[in-house]
Amino acid sequence: MKKYSHQFVYNCDSLLSFGWDRPTDEQTVICYLQMFSDDQLMKTLAGRMSDAELEEIYNLISRVLKTHLDESEYHGLFLKEKH
């Protein structure tokens, strides 16, 4: 059974734009992140990114997770494991 899903990007039929309003910003970020995490795209990009760029993305994601999720949410929502 697959742990992760990326269904929002397939079901989102609204405008993808940033700076319009909060709901549109949220939907755009969700779609961009799901498109960005595509296996083929990430394989291409990761090999071309500098060490600093890789670290920057890793640090951003880690900071957002630590800021907005408690430990139980981190394990359940991000790692998809029972805690």
C-alpha positions in Angstrom: 0.0 0.0 0.0 1.3 3.4 -0.9 1.8 5.8 2.0 1.8 9.1 0.0 -0.8 10.6 -2.4 -0.8 13.6 -4.6 -4.4 13.9 -5.6 -4.9 17.6 -5.1 -3.0 18.5 -8.2 -5.3 16.3 -10.3 -8.5 17.6 -8.8 -7.7 21.3 -8.6 -9.5 23.2 -11.3 -9.0 26.7 -10.0 -6.6 29.4 -10.9 -2.9 28.8 -10.1 -1.6 32.2 -9.1 0.0 33.8 -6.1 -0.9 37.0 -4.4 -4.6 37.0 -5.5 -6.1 35.9 -2.2 -5.3 33.4 0.6 -7.4 30.5 -0.7 -5.8 30.8 -4.2 -2.3 31.2 -2.6 -2.9 28.0 -0.6 -4.1 26.0 -3.6 -1.3 27.3 -5.8 1.4 26.3 -3.2 -0.2 22.8 -2.8 -0.2 22.3 -6.6 3.3 23.6 -7.1 4.7 21.4 -4.3 2.9 18.3 -5.7 4.1 19.1 -9.2 7.6 19.9 -7.9 7.8 16.5 -6.1 7.2 14.5 -9.3 9.8 11.7 -9.5 11.1 12.5 -12.9 11.3 16.3 -12.3 13.1 15.8 -9.0 15.6 13.3 -10.4 16.4 16.0 -13.1 16.6 18.9 -10.7 18.3 17.3 -7.8 21.3 16.3 -9.9 21.6 19.9 -11.2 21.2 21.7 -7.9 24.1 23.0 -5.9 24.8 21.7 -2.4 23.6 25.0 -1.1 20.3 24.8 -3.0 19.7 21.2 -1.7 20.5 22.4 1.8 18.2 25.4 1.4 15.2 23.3 0.3 15.9 20.8 3.1 16.1 23.5 5.7 13.0 25.2 4.5 10.9 22.0 4.7 12.4 21.1 8.1 11.6 24.5 9.5 8.0 24.5 8.2 7.4 21.0 9.6 8.9 21.9 13.0 7.0 25.2 13.2 3.6 23.9 12.3 3.4 20.2 13.4 3.7 18.7 16.8 5.6 15.4 17.2 2.5 13.2 16.7 1.5 15.1 13.5 5.0 14.9 12.2 5.1 11.1 12.6 1.6 10.6 11.3 1.2 13.2 8.6 4.8 13.5 7.3 6.4 10.1 8.0 3.2 8.2 7.7 4.0 6.1 10.7 2.2 5.3 13.9 3.6 7.2 16.9 
